[in-house]
Amino acid sequence: MKIESTDDLDLTLAATSFAALGSEQRLGVLRALVRTGPDGLSIGELGVRSGVTGSTLTHHVKVLAAAGLVEQARQGRSIICAAVAYDQVRALSEFLLTACCADSTAPCEYHNHD
């Protein structure tokens, strides 16, 4: 099977992002942050909302931050985490669907016809 690269998202970036999202707990952390919007959450509140706490949460946030999906900033005594890569997450889904049904003779109901 031949994998073609796209101009919109480099294959390496896609693999790194998907790897970061390859954990139920990390995916839950990111979803909690996406739900919150650009204001983000303190580490404590993120733990409550995601159900992941302590060093496990710290590790997962670090992985998401390394993939460019989450940003951390100190506000006083708190560390605030926020999802920052909405365009990257959208690009990941487009990366998967861009070539949808490209090798099929059947009509594709999932392909974007804009």
N, C-alpha and C positions, 0 to 999 in steps of 0.2 A: 504494500500500500504506500503510495507516494504522498508525502505531506508537503503541501505548498505553503510557503510563508506568505503573510499578508502585509501590506503596507501599514495597516492600522495598528497591528500589534505584533511585535517581534516574538518568534516562537520561544526564545529563551525567557523573555519577560512573562509570557503566558504560562510557561512551565513553572517558573518561580512563584507566580501568583497562585496557580492551582495547588502547588505544593503547600503553600502557606494556608490555604483553605481546606487542606486535606485532613482536618481534624474536626470532629463534631464540636469539641469545646471551642476551638478557634473560630469556627463558623458561627457558633452561638455568641461569642464575644463580638465579632464583627456585626452581626445582625442587631445586637443590643445597641451598638454605637450608631449604626445606620438609622435605627428607629429614633434615636435621640437628636440626630441632625448635627449641625456644625458646632453647637455649644459643647458637645461631648459630655462625659461623665467623669467624676472622680473615680479613682481606682476602687475605693470602697463601694460606691454605688454601682459601678460596673460589675463588681463581684456579686452583689445582691441580685442584679437584673439578669446576669448570665449564669449564675449558679457555679461560677468558677472563682476560687479565692486563693489567697496566699501566693506562695512561690509558683504554683501552677499558673495562676492568672498572669503573674509577672512574666513567666516564660512565654506564654501564648501572645501576650501583647508585644513582647520583644520580636517574636517571629513575624507577626503581622506588620510591625513597624519596619523591620528589615525588608519586607516585600513592598513597602511603600503604601500599604493599605490603611495604616493607622499612624497618627501622630500623637506624641505626648508633650505636654507643656506644664511647667510648674506655675501654679497660681498660689502664692503665699505658701502655706504648708501642705497644700494638696497637689497631686499630680492629676492633670486632666487629660483624658484620652478622647480622641475624636477620630471618626472615620474621615479620611481625606481624599480617597481615590475613587469617588463616584464614577468618574469618566473611565477609570481603569476597570472597574467592575463591569460597567456597561460594555466596554471593549472586549472583556473576556467572553461575555455571552455572544457578542457579535463574531468573535473569533471562531466560536464553535459553529455558529449558524450561517456564516457567510457562504460557505460552500455546500450548504444543505442540499442534498439531492442532486449535486452536480454530475454525478456519474449514473444517475437513474433515468430511465425513460418514462417513469411514472410522474404525474404532476406532483409538485411539492406543496403541501399545505402550510409548511412552516417557513418558507422562504419569504423574506421581506420584499414586497413588490412595489416599494415607493418609487 
